[in-house]
């Protein structure tokens, strides 16, 4: 975004300097000069609008990319948690069966 900002600032500055020099050294009549200024202003406006759209597209694509990355990470985390949950359940079932076996043994000896 910094490069786009610098480009936009350079474009605006260059347009302003060019317009000022054009007015100072213009050999044409005032009507011609005003028409050229209006045309240059319209061209500058179009360029600024194009740069703004390009900047917006860049930001939107970056946000979409970051969202995809976040979704991928979230899916990976859910998968890992699911896998760990299965390990915990298996471990708890094993402990439960051991406890049942000990309880059965204790009941026989009583």
Beta strands, then each sheet from edge to edge (+ up, - down):
end
